[in-house]
Amino acid sequence: QLIPTPTDGKIPPSVKEGAGGVDMSHVAQEVRPGVGEGLASRSGGFPPVVRTTLDHAWNGLRIVEVEAEPREVPEQVLPNHVVVLNLGGPAGCVSNLDRRGWETHHSPHHGVSVYPARLHYAGRSLGRTRYLAAEISPEFLAAVAGPSAEPPEPSIGLTDPFAAHVLLALAEQARSAAGARLHRVARG
């Protein structure tokens, strides 16, 4: 749901060979009472438009740029870590992380959100969004950060210039060198 799959019928590159990314095929088909009321009716009963403008994967790492109308993301368990950079203006969402209850979050332009693998996630955007997302397999993270590295903590809308710069650089690498190998140059 956080990283959509293309709607053109093509299967996107997987983050890990043999395993797909996060499925977005049923966006806004489920509306949770009190959270998504009226969401489908605002779009004329049709699911909101979600447009992928960049989708590139290396082994263990996938970069996706997305523009989307307000939408509901039904509960799911994320198979991979997801790090999101807000490319649009200030954005808001209502989310339920690990079934701890619904909370409202705000993300500034270039705000960074982290969703660890195996997190139970459900949410709703409160407006149009434009974001860059990195889907990172747990195996890739362990190879880069070391096997004793702690899994990331969930967070939404943090100001982290270093993470923002890394995500923007990965997107540029994906655009300029589609198909090229990504080399690990640093740990941490």
N, C-alpha and C positions, 0 to 999 in steps of 0.2 A: 504494500500500500504506500509506503513512503517512497519507494523507487518503482515507478510504473513500468509496465512492459509496453512495447509499441502496440498500437491498434491496427497496424497494417498487415497483421497475420504472420509477420516474421517472428521467429523465436529469437529473443535477445541473447547476446553472449552471456554465459553464466559466470558467476563470480568464481565458482569452483567447478572444475570439469565434472559433469554428471549431476550437478545440482543447479537448479534455477535460482533466479533472484526472487525478490519479494513480489508476489502476484498482485496486480492492480485491476484485474479483469472485472471485479464486481463493485467498483467504486460507487458509492451513494445508492446502492441497491438496498442497503439496510439502514434504517434511520432509527436511532435510539430515542425513546421518549425523553423529553426534557433536554436533550442535547441537540438532536438534529431535526426537531420539529419544523416543518415548513421548508426544509432544504430541497426536497424534490419538487415541491410546488413552485418554488422560486425559479426553477429552471424549466418550467413547463412540463414537469413529470419525467424529463429526460435526465440521465446522469450528467454531471457537470463535465465540461471539456477539460481534458488533461492532455497537454501537448509536450512531448519530449523533443528538445532541440539539440541534445547531445547525448549519446549513449555509447560508451566505449569501455571495454574490459581488458584487463590484463589478468594473468592467473592470480586469483585471490583478491582482486581489487576492480571495482566497477565504478565509473564516474557517469552521472546522469544529470542533465540540466532540464528542469521542468517548469512549465508555466501552467497554472491551473486555476479554475474557478473555485469558489467555496465548495467544499465537499466533506463527506463523512468517510472515515476510515474505520470499518468494522474491526472488532478485536481480532488480533492475530498474535502469534508468537514469532518474533523476528529470528530468522535462521542465521543472520549475519549482523555484525556491528554496522550501524549507519551513522554517519556524521553529515549534518546538513548545514549549509551556509545560506542564509537569507540574502538573495540578490535584489529583492525589491525593497520597497519602503517598509516602515515599521509594520509588523504583522502580529496578529493574535491567533491563538488557538485554544481549544478546550481539549484536554487530554486526560486519559486514565492510564497511568503507568503501573504495571504489575498489580492491577486491581486494587490500588490504594484509594480510589475515589477520583472524581472529576475535579480538575483544577484548571484555572485560566492562566495562560502564559502569554508573554509578549516578547517579541524578538525584534531588536533594532536592525537597520540595514547592516549587513555583514555580521549579524548575530549568529552564533554557532550553537547547534543542538546536537546532543550525543544520545544515541539509542543503542544500548549494548545488545549483543546477541542473546537470544533466549528470553528477552523482555516481552511480557504481555503488554501489547499496546493497542489502544483505541483512541480515536481523536476526531476532531472536526476543526477545519480552518474557519476563521471568522471573516475572511475576505479573499480576494484574489491573491495568489502567491506565485512567486518566482524564486526558485532555489536551485542550488547545486548540491547534489548528494553523493557521498562516497559510501559504497557498500563494501565492507571489508570482511573477508572470511576470518573466523577465529584462528585458523591455521596460518594465514598470512600475518595476522597481528602477532602471533607467537613467534613466527620466524623473524619479524622485524624487531619487536620489543624484547624478545627473549621469553623462554618458557615460564619463568617465574613472575612475569609481569602481571599485575592485577588487572582484571577486566575493567573497562571504563565505567564510570558512574553515569546514570542518566541525568541529562540536564537540557534545558531548553532556553535559547536566547542569550547565551553568555557572550560577553565581549572578549574575544580572544584573537588579537591581530595575527599571531603566529599561525594558528589553525586556519584562519581565513586565507592567509597568504599561501599556505600549503595547498588548500583546496583549489584556489584560483590557479596555482601553478600546475596542479594535476590536470585541471580542465584544459589549460593551454597546451599541455603536453598531448592530451588526448586529441585536441583539434589539429595540431600541427604535425603530429607523427602517428596518425592512426595506423595501427598495426605494428608500430615499433615496440621494442622491448623496453620495459620500465626497469631501471636498475636501482637497487637499494644502495644508497650512498651514506646513510646515517641511521643510527639507532636512537630510539627514545621517543 
